[in-house]
Amino acid sequence: MNTKKLILGIFLLISFAVVLFLIFMPIFGDGRNGLEFSDDFFNSLAKGSSNYMDDMRKLSQTFAGTSFAVQIDPGKPEKAQRTETLFTQAGAQVEAAGTVLKITGDLGAVLLKSVNDADFLFNNQGEKLQAQYNFSGREVVRTWWESLNQVSEVLTKQQAFKQAKGISEIQKRALEPGYNFYGIIPKSVREYAGMLTFMLVFYVAYTLWYGYGIFELFAGMGLGMGKPVSKKEV
């Protein structure tokens, strides 16, 4: 046994456990523990670097004047009604037969409306969508995503591949960020570079902290890796 290494290993593991205990304590503001704080922090940084709304508006405007005619089925009456409301307010004409909707209109106008609605949600202004459509902001953007997904499938069958690709791009870079980042305050990586660096360095150091604790503990107990002892034949 190596007493010095044993004591060092025990010290490293105990101090590791103390820090871990503090990480799980709700002392990081607003009743959050360390994991919740770091999760919120990285989500805020991700949101700060995921704003492509202006680019998606420009993309939608490239389809201005492009007419489309599709038939989709949202599946449930309430979803069909919400879908009809969205497309109607975007200037499209909708004929409803049960849950089946026949939609015609200007694709550019529809996509621009969907991006603008996603932008409201992205900027945590869901109440404006609630007031406009009379259902929650997140449900508005969710309905846009689901209905445009069906529109994209129909356009693909019609071999309107450029339009379908444009819809897919708007889904990924406007509707999904708007929905996923709702309620999160965006932060700039440049403004929080110090905090970001500290958290990344701490993560690496804390991982090594545990690893060296285990290593020194077992080394102190006489367990470790070394060259095999060769046996000499008599």
C-alpha positions in Angstrom: 0.0 0.0 0.0 1.0 3.6 -0.6 -0.5 5.7 2.2 0.2 9.1 0.4 -1.6 8.0 -2.8 -4.4 6.5 -0.8 -5.0 9.7 1.2 -4.9 11.8 -2.0 -7.4 9.5 -3.7 -9.8 9.6 -0.8 -9.5 13.4 -0.6 -10.2 13.8 -4.4 -13.3 11.6 -4.2 -14.7 13.2 -1.1 -14.2 16.7 -2.5 -15.7 15.5 -5.8 -18.8 14.3 -3.9 -19.1 17.6 -2.0 -19.0 19.6 -5.2 -21.5 17.2 -6.8 -23.8 17.7 -3.8 -23.6 21.5 -4.2 -24.4 21.1 -8.0 -27.7 19.4 -7.1 -28.6 22.1 -4.6 -31.2 24.8 -5.7 -28.7 27.6 -5.2 -28.1 28.8 -8.8 -30.9 31.3 -9.0 -34.7 30.9 -9.4 -34.6 27.7 -7.4 -32.5 25.9 -10.0 -29.7 23.4 -9.4 -26.5 23.4 -11.3 -27.7 21.1 -14.0 -30.8 23.2 -14.6 -28.7 26.4 -14.7 -26.3 25.0 -17.2 -29.1 23.6 -19.3 -30.8 27.0 -19.4 -27.5 28.7 -20.2 -26.6 26.5 -23.1 -30.2 26.7 -24.4 -30.0 30.5 -24.3 -26.7 30.5 -26.2 -28.2 28.1 -28.8 -31.2 30.3 -29.2 -29.0 33.4 -29.6 -27.3 31.8 -32.6 -30.4 30.2 -34.2 -32.3 33.2 -35.4 -32.7 32.7 -39.1 -36.1 34.4 -39.4 -35.0 37.2 -41.8 -33.4 34.6 -44.1 -36.6 32.5 -44.0 -38.6 35.6 -44.9 -36.4 36.2 -47.9 -36.8 32.5 -48.8 -40.6 32.7 -48.6 -40.7 35.8 -50.8 -38.9 33.8 -53.6 -42.2 31.9 -53.9 -44.4 35.0 -54.1 -46.8 34.6 -56.9 -46.3 30.8 -57.0 -49.8 29.2 -56.8 -50.4 25.8 -55.3 -53.4 23.5 -54.9 -53.3 20.6 -52.5 -55.7 18.4 -50.5 -54.7 17.4 -47.0 -56.3 15.7 -44.0 -55.2 16.9 -40.5 -57.0 13.9 -39.1 -59.0 15.5 -36.2 -61.8 18.1 -36.5 -60.1 20.6 -34.2 -56.9 20.3 -36.1 -58.7 20.8 -39.4 -60.4 23.8 -38.0 -57.2 25.3 -36.8 -55.4 24.6 -40.1 -58.3 26.2 -42.0 -57.9 29.3 -39.8 -54.2 29.6 -40.4 -54.3 29.2 -44.2 -57.4 31.5 -44.5 -55.6 34.3 -42.6 -52.6 33.8 -44.8 -54.8 34.6 -47.8 -55.4 31.1 -49.1 -58.8 29.7 -50.1 -59.9 26.6 -48.1 -62.7 24.2 -48.8 -63.5 21.9 -45.9 -65.3 18.5 -46.2 -65.1 16.9 -42.7 -61.4 16.9 -41.9 -60.3 17.0 -45.5 -59.1 20.4 -46.7 -58.7 21.6 -50.3 -56.3 24.5 -50.2 -55.3 26.9 -53.0 -53.4 30.1 -52.9 -50.1 31.9 -53.1 -47.4 29.7 -51.6 -45.2 32.7 -50.9 -47.9 34.5 -48.8 -48.6 31.3 -46.8 -44.9 30.7 -46.1 -44.3 34.3 -45.1 -47.3 34.2 -42.7 -45.9 31.0 -41.1 -42.5 32.6 -40.6 -43.9 35.7 -39.1 -45.9 33.6 -36.7 -42.9 31.6 -35.8 -41.0 34.8 -35.2 -43.6 36.0 -32.7 -43.1 32.7 -30.8 -39.3 32.8 -31.1 -39.4 36.3 -29.4 -41.6 34.9 -26.6 -44.7 36.8 -27.8 -47.0 33.9 -27.8 -49.8 36.1 -26.4 -50.0 37.9 -29.8 -50.7 34.6 -31.6 -53.2 33.7 -28.9 -55.1 36.9 -29.5 -55.0 36.5 -33.2 -56.0 32.9 -33.6 -57.7 32.2 -30.2 -55.5 29.2 -29.4 -52.0 29.0 -27.9 -48.9 30.4 -29.7 -47.2 27.0 -29.5 -50.2 25.3 -31.0 -50.3 27.8 -33.8 -46.7 27.0 -34.8 -47.2 23.3 -34.3 -50.2 23.4 -36.6 -48.2 25.3 -39.2 -45.5 22.6 -39.0 -47.9 19.7 -39.3 -50.0 21.2 -42.1 -47.1 22.4 -44.1 -45.5 19.0 -43.8 -48.6 17.5 -45.4 -48.5 20.2 -48.1 -44.9 19.4 -48.8 -45.7 15.7 -49.3 -48.4 16.6 -51.8 -46.2 19.0 -53.7 -43.5 16.3 -53.8 -46.0 13.9 -55.5 -46.8 16.8 -57.9 -43.1 17.0 -58.6 -42.9 20.5 -57.3 -39.6 19.7 -55.6 -38.3 23.3 -55.3 -41.4 24.3 -53.4 -41.3 21.2 -51.2 -37.7 21.9 -50.4 -38.5 25.5 -49.5 -41.2 24.3 -47.1 -38.7 21.9 -45.4 -36.2 24.6 -45.0 -38.7 26.9 -43.3 -39.9 24.1 -41.0 -36.3 23.5 -39.8 -35.0 27.0 -39.5 -38.1 29.0 -38.5 -41.0 26.8 -37.2 -38.9 24.4 -35.2 -36.7 27.1 -33.5 -39.8 29.1 -32.8 -41.5 26.2 -31.1 -38.5 24.7 -29.3 -37.0 27.9 -27.9 -40.2 29.5 -26.8 -39.8 31.0 -23.3 -36.0 31.0 -23.4 -34.1 34.3 -23.2 -31.5 34.4 -26.0 -27.8 35.1 -25.1 -24.9 36.0 -27.2 -21.8 33.8 -27.2 -19.6 36.8 -27.5 -21.1 38.5 -24.4 -20.9 35.3 -22.3 -17.6 34.0 -23.6 -16.1 34.0 -20.1 -18.9 32.0 -18.6 -18.9 29.6 -21.5 -15.1 29.1 -21.2 -15.4 28.5 -17.4 -18.2 25.9 -17.8 -16.4 24.0 -20.5 -13.1 24.0 -18.6 -14.9 23.0 -15.4 -16.6 20.1 -17.2 -13.3 18.7 -18.4 -11.5 19.3 -15.1 -14.4 17.8 -13.0 -14.3 14.7 -15.2 -10.5 14.3 -14.7 -11.0 15.1 -11.0 -13.1 11.9 -10.6 -10.8 9.9 -12.8 -7.7 10.8 -10.9 -9.5 10.2 -7.6 -10.2 6.6 -8.6 -6.7 6.2 -10.0 -5.0 7.4 -6.9 -7.3 5.4 -4.6 -6.5 2.1 -6.3 -2.8 3.0 -6.6 -2.7 3.6 -2.9 -4.3 0.3 -2.3 -1.6 -1.4 -4.3 -3.8 -2.0 -7.3 -2.6 -0.7 -10.6 -1.1 -1.5 -13.9 2.5 -2.3 -14.4 4.9 -4.5 -16.3 4.2 -8.2 -15.7 6.7 -10.0 -13.5 8.7 -12.4 -15.6 9.3 -15.8 -14.1 12.7 -17.4 -14.4 12.9 -21.0 -15.0 15.0 -22.9 -12.6 
